[in-house]
Amino acid sequence: MKRHPVQSRTFKSAGYDPTCSIMEIEYANGRVEQFLGVPAKTWQTFLMSNEKESWFNSNIKSSFFKVSIS
């Protein structure tokens, strides 16, 4: 999955696969996690958020099944 750099202290990059509704996050420490079943609208709202860490914690982290990639 192609990830794009994001402006954040916590996240290094983020990507989204619309065919599978999978959101992928690369943290600043290099850890990568995927979140399954994320709607495209949720992904787009995350990208537009000025407070990505807070928005992610409130709307994605506990709401979708997580798979640790690395």
PyMOL commands that set and color helices and strands:
alter all, ss='L'
color gray80, all
select helices_A, chain A and resi 40-48+52-59
alter helices_A, ss='H'
color red, helices_A
select strands_A, chain A and resi 3-5+11-17+22-27+32-36+65-68
alter strands_A, ss='S'
color yellow, strands_A
deselect
rebuild
show_as cartoon
